[in-house]
């Protein structure tokens, strides 16, 4: 029975990951289709979950030095490793720090977007300096450029 279930599951996984199935299941989602708030929440989520291993490592180091005065290896299975209560404290502090880091990034992103939006509304955000003055034509490349110059402090 277990071999039959395993074979059916394996066949399903192999057939569902074929190139023909991948091409027919494209939905056409683009970065433009999502609202700004959803992109901000997604960024905060990625930063929160992505920082968890690193924050946990540093929390473990800090906790072991603060509590025991030495570094205790969390992967060591001996009796002088961390207790279950110590591990719960480390995970709780790490998770809280990661959530705080994600929220902090969300607030900084929203504040910087607000400042850039205010600059655009005031009219001083975009500065275009003229280029070489040859009219934009570059015959060496076979293309014609409509505008040549440098755009400074532009918000797109």
C-alpha positions, 0 to 999 in steps of 0.5 A, spaced: 500 500 500 505 504 501 509 503 495 503 504 491 501 511 494 509 513 494 509 511 486 502 515 485 505 521 489 512 521 485 508 520 478 504 526 480 510 531 482 513 529 476 507 530 471 505 536 474 512 539 474 513 538 466 515 544 462 508 543 458 504 544 465 508 550 467 507 554 460 500 553 460 499 555 468 502 562 467 497 567 469 500 573 467 502 577 473 506 583 473 509 587 478 505 593 476 498 589 477 499 589 485 498 595 489 503 599 493 501 597 500 501 589 498 508 590 495 510 594 502 507 588 506 511 583 502 517 586 503 516 587 510 515 579 510 521 577 506 525 582 511 522 579 517 523 571 515 529 572 511 533 575 518 530 570 522 536 565 522 541 571 522 538 574 528 537 567 532 544 566 531 546 573 534 541 572 540 544 565 541 551 568 542 548 574 546 544 569 551 549 564 552 554 570 554 550 574 558 547 568 562 553 563 562 559 567 561 561 563 555 559 561 548 554 555 548 554 551 542 546 550 540 547 544 536 551 540 541 547 535 544 551 534 551 548 536 557 551 543 558 547 545 552 541 550 552 535 547 556 528 547 553 526 554 557 533 557 554 531 555 547 524 558 548 527 564 550 532 565 545 526 563 539 521 568 542 527 574 543 529 572 536 522 572 533 520 579 536 527 582 534 525 580 527 518 582 527 521 589 529 526 589 524 520 588 519 516 593 521 522 598 522 523 597 515 516 598 513 516 605 516 522 607 513 520 605 506 513 609 507 517 615 510 522 615 504 516 614 499 512 620 503 518 625 502 519 623 495 512 624 494 512 631 497 518 633 493 515 631 487 508 635 489 513 641 490 516 641 483 523 641 485 525 633 484 527 632 477 532 636 474 534 635 467 541 637 464 542 638 457 547 633 453 552 634 448 547 638 444 548 634 437 540 634 437 540 627 440 542 623 433 547 618 434 549 615 427 554 610 429 548 606 433 543 607 427 538 609 432 535 616 434 534 619 441 529 624 442 532 627 448 539 626 451 541 629 458 542 627 465 536 626 470 538 627 477 533 626 483 528 623 479 522 619 482 519 613 478 
